[in-house]
Amino acid sequence: MQCPGQDSRYWESAAIFEVKCPKCQHPIEFFKDDASRTCRSCGHRMLNPRIDFGCAAYCPHAAQCLGSLPDELKTTATQSLKDRVAVEMKRYFGTDFKRIGHAGKVAHYAEEINRTEQGDPAVVLICAYLHDIGIREAERKFNSSAARYQHQEGPPVAREILTRLGADETLTEEVCDIIGHHHQPRQEETSNFKVLYDADLITNLDEAQKESPSPQDHLAKIIDKSFLTETGRQVAAKVLLKNQTS
């Protein structure tokens, strides 16, 4: 069954429109579901300026419905999934603004670290938003937020969220695996895990520092020994060693 949004039987007059080519100003006719069109006058390939493939990020039938997307639109769909996960995390935690804020900070540092470490941006950011998603169930069942309970309770909640959003199964499995041991690195770890681990550690240290400050030399030792990536170490020094140059 075709999605009503892509089925021409449901289209209105605005579903077919013209846009001027940005190179030569020749009119290019688009159908609403065209990913791109080539200008007949100058040969410029133009992306559809009105297309919205946000549904591709969560619809399980997106591949059949939309076919092969240009790389630019795949990026848009991936970004949409990350944004939807962030929204679902906020809905899940409700008024627990401390944990929502913590996840947001981890995502911020993960994104910064990943610019250099080159992990999978979708996996890294989705893990950042969902890494502590098991806390609520851990506290409800065990009256504890200990790491082992988070590792036990987090993956099922994350899987439910990602399955509901129609996330790729391979991505879902990796995210759940990372969440299931995110406090405890294994002997061999992926770049995605390392980025998440370092971003979470920076956030935890920064939050602890605001509550009960530690001497700068103590923080410097932690930074030197505890991080899994060099970029994470550099970001940590910049954030935590405020009175020193990194």
N, C-alpha and C positions, 0 to 999 in steps of 0.2 A: 504493500500500500504506500502510495506516495504522500509525502507531507503536504497538507493543504497549502502551506506557504509557497511550495515549489510547483504545485499542480496548477497548470494554466487555466483549468476550468474555474478556479476561484479568483483569477486575476481581474483587476479593474483597469481602467484606461491608463493609469499612471504606471502600469507594469512595463510599458514600452516607452522609451524616452530617448532624446538625443542630447549629447554633450559635445562641446567643441573640443577638438584635439588640442592639447596644450602646446604642441609643437608647431602646427600649421593652421589651426583654427577651423579645419574642415570638420563638418558634423559627423559624429560617430553614433550610430543607433545601438542602444543597449536594450536587451530584455532583462527583466529584474533579476533573473537567475544566472545571467552571464557573469563569469568570474572576471573576464577581460575581453577586449575586442582590439583588433588591429586596424589602425586607420588606413583606409584605402588610398588616401592621398600621399602620405609620407611614410607609411609602414610602422609608425610608432605604436607600441603595444601599451594600451591603457587599461588599468584596473577599473572595474565598475565602481564609480564614486558613491553609489547608493546601496551597495550590497551589504548585508549584515549576516555574517555566518556565526554569530554568537551561539546559535543552537548547536553548531557542530561540536562545541566543547562538551556538551552533555547528552545529546541525542544518540541512542545506541544504533540508529539507522542512518547516521550522518554519511557514512562512506557510500552506501547505496544511493542515497538521496542526492548527494552533491558531487560524487565522483572524486576525481583527483584535483585537489585545490592547489593554486599557486602557493609558493613558499610564503609570500607576504600574507596571505589569508590564513595559512596554517598557524602563523605566528599570532594573528588576531584571535583565532579560536583557542589557542593555548592560553593566551592572556585572559580570555574570558573564563576559562576553567579555573585559573588561579584566583581570579576575582570572586567567582562563585563560591569557591572553597573558603575564602576569607569571610564572606557573608555568612556562610553556614556555621563557621566557627563562632562568630559573634552571636548568632541566634542560639547556638547550643549553650554557650556560657551565660547568655541572658544579661543579667545585671552584675555579673562578676567581672567588673571592669579591670581589676588587677590582672587577671589571667588573660583577658583580651589584650590589654596593653602589653603584657609580657610577650605574647605571641607576635604582636605587631613589631616589637623591638627585635625579636629574633629574626623575623622576616627581613627587616631593614638591614641588619648586619649580615645575614645570609646572602642577600642580594649584593652587598658591597664586596664580600669575600669572593663570591662566585664570579665576579667580573674578571678576576685573575685566575682563579682555580679551575674555571671552565667545566663545572659540573652541569648536569641537566637542569636548566632553570625551572622547569615545571616541577620536577621531583623535589628540588631544593626548597622552593617556596611553599609548595603544598605541605611538605614535611614541617617547615617552619610554622605554618599556621596550625597544624594538627598535632605537633609533637607531644603536647601535654593534654590531649583531648581525653585521655583516660583518667584524669585526676578526679573528676566528679564521681565516676563509678567506683574508683578506688576508695574514695572517702565514704561513699554510701555503703559499700559492702564490707570494708575493712576498717573504717574510721581512721584511715591513714593515706597520706599522699606519697608514701615511700616509693622509690624507683621501681622496685620489683612489682608492685601492684599497678603502677602506671603502665609498665611494660606488658602486663597481663591484660589490662582492661582497655588500653588505647587502641590496638589494632581492630577489634570488632567495631568500635564506634567509628573509626576512620573508614573502615571498609563500607559500612552502611552509608556514610555520607558520600563517598566516592562512587559507589554503585548507583546510588540515587541520582547522581549527577551524570551518570553514563561514562565515567572515566575509563580509559583504556585499562584492560586487565593487567598488562605488564606493569604499567605505572602504579596501579593500585597495589600490586604485590610488593613492589619495591618500597613504596611509601609505608605500608604496614610493617614490613620487615625492619625498616629503620626506626619507626616509632616503637617497635617491640623490644629495642635494646638501645635506645638513644642516649642513655646515660653510661653505657658500658661498651666501649669500643672492643671489637674483636681484633685478633692478631692482624688480619688483613681486612681493610675497609675500602669502600668505594669513595671516590671524590665527593659524591653526593652526601654520604654519611659524614665525612670529615668537615664539610662546609657547615652542615647543620649542627654538628657537635660544637664546633668553635663558636658559631653564632650564639648558641644557647649558653655556652660558658661565659662569653663576654657579657651577655645580658644578666646572667646570675651573679657574676662578680660585681657588675655595676650596681645592681639592686642591693646586694649585700653591703657594698661600700657606702651607699646612701643611708642605710640603716645603722651600720656600725663600722665606721671607717677603719681600715687597716693601714699600717705604715707602707709607704711607697716601696721600700726595699722588699717587703714581704710580697707585695703584688708583683714586683718585678721577677721574683723567683718563681711565682706561680705561672706567670706568662712565659717564662723561659722553658719550663718543664711540662706544662699541661696541654698545650695546643697541638693539634694534629696537622695544621698547615702553616706555612710561613706567613701567608697573607693574614690568617686569623691572628697570628702572633703580633703582626704589625698593627692591625686594627685595634687589638686589645691594648697595646701600648699607647696608641693615640687616644683611646677612650679613657683608660684607667690611670695612666701615668701623666696626669694633667700638668704636673710641675716639672716634667722632664721632656726632653726632645727625643723623639723616636726615630 
